[in-house]
Amino acid sequence: MDGPSPDRPRTNRSSRDRLRAARPPYPDLIAGALFWGTQMLASAMLGLYLRNGLQTSRLSEVAVLYFAGGLFAWPFALPVARFFAYDRPPEARFAAFFVTLTAATIAMTAFLFAMEYRLFYSRWHAPFGSVVWAFQFVFTSISAVYQFLVIGLRLFLPLGLVCLVGSSYYLAKRMR
């Protein structure tokens, strides 16, 4: 279908405008990363508290993992979400922030978990750079990501979902 659809009028905005809008101000990037990391930390701690009263021998490691996952996901998620949300109605902006923050936070936290997992098992792996090492690296990482998805995602609930909805709503309203 050529031409504008009835739902979405054609605009004369260029892709440069979209890329320019995707670049967030540095204070939003830094403060947002700290705030998002803190929200994910709080989410994990509440999840652990509700499940077992924070009775775990690895509480500090879990806290650092979820904080770092949120902290490092934000600088990737925010520009991508702003890119997709540019010149869109509020519902689409909300969806862009919601999906991007979800995917980036899960991916980054799973990646950090996989690297920690890989570090632990590396003492039993073949020497660096060998074909066997490459297979061990790939399959250990895949196993760690799977284990995180099965066990670790639950710690984002229920508070993480509330934080996600609130942050997505705030960002969608703020970006015009």
N, C-alpha and C positions, 0 to 999 in steps of 0.2 A: 504494500500500500504506500504510494508516494504521497507526499504532502502531509499536513498536520492532521492528527486524529481529532475527533470532537472532544475527547477527554483531555488532550494535552496540546495546547496551542504551540505553534512553532515559535522559537525565540531566535534572536540574532546573536546570542551569546556564543562566544568561541570556546574552544577547548582550553585556551589559555586562561580564560576566566574561571573555568572549572578547576584547573590546576592551581591557580592562585588562591581560590577559595578553599582548596584542600589543605593548604599550608596553615596550620594553626599558629597563633601567637605563642612565643616561647613561654610566657608565664602560664598559659593554659596547658601547655605540654608538660611542664615541670610540676606545677601544682596539681594538675589533674592526675598525673602518674602517681604522685605521692598519695593523693586522696583515694584513687582507685585501688592502689595497693593496700592501703589501710582498710578499705571496705572489704577486700577479699580476705585479708587477715581476720577481720572481725567475723566474717561469714564462716571461715574455717573453724575459728575458735567456738562460735556458737554451735556449729554442727557437731564438733567434738563434745562439747558440753552436753548437748541434748542426747547424744548417743551413748556416752560413757562417763559423763561428769569430768572430762578432761583427764581421765586416768589413762595416760600413755607415757611410755618412757621416752618418746621422741617428740614431745610437745614443742620444743624450741625449733627442731628441724622442720616440723610441719608448719609452724608459724612463719619461718623464713621462706619456705617454699611458696606458700600461698601469697605472702606479701610480695615476693620477688616476681611471681607469676603475674600479678596485677600490675606491678610497677613497670615491668618490661613489656607487657602487652599494650599498655596505653599508647606509647609513642608510635606503635604500628597501627593500632586500631583507629585512633582519632583522625589522622589524615585520610585513610581509606574511607572511613565513614563520611567524612566531610566531602570527599570527592563524589561519592554516590548520592549524598543528600543535597548537593548543590542544585538550586533552582527547582526543587521538588516541593510538593505539598507537605504539610506537617506530618501526615500519616506515613508518607514515604520516608521522610527524614527520621522519624522515630524508628521505623523498621530498619533503616540503614545503620543507625547507631546500635540498635538492639542486636542485630545479627552480627555485626562486625565486632562489637565488644564481647559478645558470647564466644565467637569463634577464636578471636585472638587470645582471650584470657585462658580458655581451655587449652588451646594449642601451646601457648607459652608455658603454662604451668606443667603440662604433660611433657614438654621438651625438657624443662629443668629437672623434672622427676626422672626422666629417661637418662639424662646426663649423670645424675647422682647415682642412679641404679647401675649405669655402665661403669662408673668409676669404682664402685664396690666390686663388681665382677671382673674388672680388668686384670686383677692379679692372677687370675686363672686362665686368661686368654693368651693366644699366640702372640709372638712379637709384632709390634706396630708395623703396618704397611704390608704384611703378608696377605695372601688370598684368604687364608683361614681367619686371620684377624678381621678382615673386611666382613666376612660372613658372620662372625661372632658379634661384631659391632652392630650390624644391621639387625640381626635377629634378637640380640639383647635389647636393643632400642625398641623394636616392635613389641617385644614382650612387656617392656616397662610401660610403654604408652597404653597397651591393652590393660595392664594391671591398674594404671591410673584411672582409665575410663571406667573400669568396673568398681574400683574402691574409692578413688579420690573425688569423683564428680559429686558424690553425695554431700561432701563438705561445703559445696557451694549453696546448698539448700538448707533452710528456707531463706536466710537473710540475703544471700547472693542474688537471688531472683528479685527481691525487693530493691536491692541496690541497683541492679541492672535496669529495671523498669524506671526507677527514679532518675538515674543518670541519663538514660536514653531520652526520657521526657524532657529533662532540663536542657540537654544538648540540642534536641530537635526544636524546642521553643526559642532557644538562644540564637540558633542559626536561621537567618531569614533568607 
